[in-house]
Amino acid sequence: MYHLYYDEVKKSSVSLILIGEGDETERKADQFASYFLIFPSSLYRMVEEIRENANRTHLEVEDIIKLGQFYGISHKAMLYRLRNDGYLDAEEI
């Protein structure tokens, strides 16, 4: 949705760049999606539920994939949000 409203140049390809890398437009699109679609309280509850059910304090790759699927955003956008909200350290990515 970010690209539709804010991009000056329209692209029709999918980005394969890593989180935190690539052009500014892709970073902004990931940020927009992750904050537009996920309420902070909802993400907090989901992360806490995962941690409690798995009896661990950190998130695994499969958790991140499941969260992205649950919220309907890309894995890259989910990583962006988890990192910016303090659920992941840069070393964990």
N, C-alpha and C positions, 0 to 999 in steps of 0.2 A: 504494500500500500504506500510505503514511503516513496518508492520509485515513481509511482503514478502521480503523486502530488508535488514532489519536490525535485525530481531529476530534471535537468535541462535537456539532457541527451537521453533518449529512450533506448534501452538495451533489450535484447531478446535472448540473452544467454544466461546461464547459471554460473555463479561465481564459485570457484574451487579454492579460493584463498583461505588461509588459516585465520582463526580468530585473532584480532588485534593487528593483522597485517592487511596489506592491500590498500585500495584507494579509500579516500575519506567518505565517498558516497556509500560504499558497502558497509563501513563501520556505522554510519548514521542509520542506515536501513536496519541493521541488526539491532541497534539500540532502540530505535522506534518500535520495532516489532516486539521486542522483549518487554518493553514497558507499557505498550498499548494493550497487549493481550493478557498480561499477568498482574494481578493485584499483589502487592507485597505480602499481605497477610495470607493469601492463598499459597504463595510460593513457600513462605515460612512453614506453614502447616504440612505441605507436601514433603519438604526436606526433613522436617522433624519426624514425620511418619516413616520415611525411608530409613532414617538413622535408627529409630527405635525398633522397627521390624527386623533390621539386619544386625542389630546390636553392635553398631560401629559409629564412629564419629565423622567419617569421611564419606564422600560420594564416589562411587565407581563409575566407569564409563557406561555400563548398562543403565545405571540410574539416570545419568544425564540424557541418554537416548530416550528412555521412557518418559522423562519429564518433558522433553521437547515434543514427543508424540502426543502426550496428554494435553499440552497447551497449544498444539498445532503450529509450532514455530520450528525453524531449522535448528539443527544441532549447534551450529555456529552462534546463532542468536541466543540459544539457551546457555551456552558457555559464557557468552558475553555477560548475560544477566547474573549468572551464578558468581562469576568473578567480581563483578562490580558491586554486588550486594554482600560480598564477604563470605560466601559459602565455599569458594575455591580460592586457593592461592595460585599465583602465576606458575609456581613449580609443579602444581598438580595437573596442569593442562597439557 
